[in-house]
Amino acid sequence: MNPVITSRNNERIKEIARLNEASFRNEKGLFLIEGAHLLEMALAHGVVQTVVSLEKIPHLPETIEQILVSEDVLKKISNQKTPQGIVSVCRQLTPSKEFGSRILFLDDVADPGNVGTLIRTAVAFSYTDVLLTEKCASIYNDKVIGASQGGIFSVNLAKGTAKTLETLRNEGYAIVVTSLKASVPLQELPKLEKFVLVLGNEARGVSREVEKEATHRIIIPMSNIDSLNVAVAGGILMHHLSGK
């Protein structure tokens, strides 16, 4: 085992810290996670490359690099105010092109907390896939990872476009879109066995290009207020469509 690294200017540490930058993260095909719980999930998924920690982590596979550091050095890498003592470097996830019967489609959902919460909720209600358009918050953003509570490892995450929805519609999926135009109340939606639930951007909702692929337009009836946070609305809709 190498000695404890105590210099924030160590070249290996500086390289790992740069993975907090989206462009460098994507260039290297890597991302960071923090804490023992996420490390355990990432190990089960087989994507861990390096573990940086204050203490040696027992029982790690020999193929995984371990780096011991001081608290000051760990703070350089961590995005948390109070680091949990472990930061792991992981290989970016490989999306599957095979989709299940329940799909969540996020159309330019920009807030990382919303994206992470929606991924976590999708896992809770047995959605097999989450498709994200280009302008969604990155699934490797630390706030997305934190809000997902490790959900990024429990569901297939892939890119999505209006063309993707057209293909899925032609394959027999119902495309359920939240919309104010020609919509029916959620309670009137028939039971669907194979569907895509589409949620839109926080400010403008679902884009016209995406909405035109809808087979069902729905609205959540509510009183005293005209809209809900997209993550809250998504939770209500995912629960209802899951039949639970």
Secondary structure, DSSP 4 states (H G I P E B T S, - for coil): -PPPB--TT-HHHHHHHGGGSHHHHHHHTEEEEESHHHHHHHHHHT-EEEEEESSPPTT--TTSEEEEB-HHHHHHH--SSS--SEEEEEEPP---S---SEEEEESS---HHHHHHHHHHHHHTT--EEEE-TTSPPTTSHHHHHHHTTGGGTSEEEE--HHHHHHHHHTT-EEEEE-SSS-EEGGGSPP-SSEEEEE-BTTTBS-HHHHTT-SEEEE---SS-S---HHHHHHHHHHHHHT-
